[in-house]
Amino acid sequence: MDDTLILICSSAELEERGKGVRFPVTADGEDAIAFVIRHNGIVHAYLNRCAHVSMELDWNEGDFFESSRLYLMCATHGAIYEPDSGKCAGGPCRGGRLRKILVQESNNQVFWIPDEYIRPAMA
């Protein structure tokens, strides 16, 4: 595994259960978008692809939480996911989960850590 840390945003940009911050990645060799959110004081990042149909989740850029702010929701088909695990909590994603991305928060900044599947965006 690559131990390179890649800056996503400042910690202040992630309000508790607020808007997420999108960032470019390469997933399995293809350009993709990922996102980071804050839930229960902890940052979590995922590939922005619904487990039901490979579409981006946010209904407006950075809007990943549904109205109660308890779950992440796919705007297209209503699949809902647990913010801390990415596990499907209801809807057409049954048994699925979002692909988690390793993140680290330090010195008031949020970083992601590439792995064998999620790499830095291709130029």
Secondary structure, DSSP 8 states (H G I E B T S, - for coil): -----EEEEEGGG--BT---EEEEEEETTEEEEEEEEEETTEEEEEES--SSSS----SSTT--B-TTSSSEE-TTT--EE-TTT-BEEESTTTT-B--EEEEEEETTEEEEE--SSEEE---
